[in-house]
Amino acid sequence: QVQLVESGGGLVQPGGSLRLSCAASKSIFNIYSMGWYRQAPGKQRDLVATITNSGGTVYADSVKGRFTISRDTAKNTVYLQMNSLKSEDTAVYYCYAGSAVRTWGQGTQVTVSS
């Protein structure tokens, strides 16, 4: 079973940018769906973005035009480029891999605050 490790979170001012990385322990070539969810305090875990192994993407309406998901099969890594960050983007961001059965990373904190 693949293991996932997220990195790249931190504190950023509103309007700033961050890039999250999700490194997999083995090849992601045959993993159909990978992506990111986020969970703010007291709220449910919500979809942020997904990407298939053919490059198809889906974004939550709240991040369209600001976030970009990508995957690098050679590096077994999925990225989430986050631009124009807002305070409401503050959350723990979780990477996942798989469709019917999902593996999750441990999460990385993103805090957007002045």
C-alpha positions in Angstrom: 0.0 0.0 0.0 1.3 3.4 -0.9 2.3 5.8 1.8 1.9 9.6 1.4 3.8 12.4 3.0 2.7 16.0 2.6 4.9 19.1 2.9 4.9 22.8 2.1 2.4 24.1 4.6 3.0 27.1 6.8 1.9 30.7 7.6 1.3 33.1 4.8 -0.3 36.5 4.5 -3.5 37.0 2.6 -2.8 37.3 -1.1 0.3 35.1 -0.8 1.2 31.8 -2.3 2.2 28.3 -1.1 3.0 25.1 -2.9 2.1 21.8 -1.2 3.7 18.6 -2.1 2.5 15.0 -1.6 5.3 12.4 -2.0 4.3 8.8 -2.6 6.4 5.9 -1.4 6.0 4.1 -4.7 5.0 4.7 -8.3 1.8 6.7 -8.9 1.7 5.8 -12.6 -1.2 3.4 -12.1 -3.1 5.3 -9.4 -6.1 6.6 -11.1 -7.1 9.4 -8.7 -5.0 11.5 -6.4 -5.8 14.9 -4.8 -6.3 17.1 -1.9 -8.9 17.7 0.8 -8.9 20.2 3.6 -10.4 20.4 7.0 -10.8 23.6 9.0 -11.4 23.5 12.8 -14.9 22.4 13.6 -15.8 21.6 10.0 -15.9 18.5 7.8 -13.2 17.5 5.4 -13.9 19.0 2.0 -12.6 18.3 -1.5 -10.1 20.9 -2.8 -8.8 19.3 -6.1 -8.3 16.0 -7.8 -6.3 14.8 -10.7 -6.4 11.6 -12.7 -3.4 9.7 -14.2 -4.5 11.0 -17.6 -4.4 14.6 -16.3 -8.1 15.3 -15.8 -8.7 17.7 -13.0 -11.6 18.8 -10.7 -11.6 21.8 -8.4 -13.9 23.0 -5.7 -15.7 26.2 -6.8 -14.0 28.1 -3.9 -10.5 27.5 -5.3 -11.1 27.7 -9.1 -8.7 30.1 -10.7 -6.5 30.3 -7.7 -5.3 26.7 -7.1 -3.6 24.4 -9.6 -3.1 20.7 -9.0 -0.5 18.7 -10.9 1.3 15.4 -10.7 4.8 14.4 -11.6 5.0 10.6 -12.3 8.8 10.6 -12.5 8.9 12.0 -8.9 5.9 10.2 -7.6 4.6 13.5 -6.3 1.4 15.5 -6.5 1.5 19.2 -6.1 -1.1 21.9 -5.1 -0.1 25.4 -6.1 -2.1 27.9 -4.1 -2.2 31.5 -5.1 -4.2 34.5 -3.9 -4.7 32.9 -0.6 -7.5 34.0 1.6 -8.1 33.6 5.4 -10.9 31.1 4.6 -8.2 28.8 3.0 -6.8 28.2 6.5 -7.1 24.4 7.2 -5.2 21.2 7.5 -4.6 19.9 3.9 -4.7 16.2 3.3 -3.4 14.3 0.3 -5.0 11.1 -0.8 -4.4 8.4 -3.4 -6.9 5.9 -4.8 -10.5 5.7 -5.8 -12.7 3.1 -4.1 -10.1 2.6 -1.4 -8.1 5.7 -0.4 -4.9 6.2 1.4 -4.3 9.4 3.2 -1.4 11.5 4.3 -0.9 12.9 7.8 -1.9 16.4 6.7 -0.1 19.8 6.6 -1.3 23.0 8.2 -1.9 26.0 6.1 -2.6 29.3 7.9 -3.5 32.5 6.1 -3.3 35.4 8.4 -1.8 38.9 8.6 
